Amino acid sequence: MGSSASKGARAATRKYPTTPSLAASQTKPQPPPPAQPPRPAEEGRGEEIDRDGRDPDFARFLRSIGPVQPNPTLSPSSQAGPHGKAFDPMSNPAVVMLKARARIQQEAEEEQQQTEQGHGQGRKYLVAEELRQMLVLRDVHRKSAAEIERTMGLKTGVVDKLGGNIVQLAQL
């Protein structure tokens, strides 16, 4: 873009000054102001505290205010007290879902152990590949539900729980 005449300026080498400028050499950094050491905390009662304790007007003012009630806050680090019975963690949808997931996982593991030992009466939990095979047998090869359940070792009614014609939608 643009004429090629302006591009030659970019190729020229830069010349930097060999001596510092006068303004830079004359300014000297100002030293920071001396820091005052922090005042140590007093171990006992100081003079100011004793003076406030002897002041009757200040004492009357404090009595008129009464005990201070802290403002309610939403900060989880500073809550006034424990939650009452109104908050039940078991009604939290995330907790309910996690408990159900753990229960289903336990049932699936028990079912797997029974199947491996030969004590099971068929399975109701399937992995994704088995589910795909079951749907292909039902929707593409037109096998009956009873035949699929017998072939794959499933409990009666597992195939009927699925909706109809799912494989055609998935192949689009």
Helices and strands as residue ranges (DSSP letters): H 8-11, H 22-26, H 47-54, H 56-65, G 89-91, H 93-117, H 128-139, H 145-152, G 159-161, H 166-171
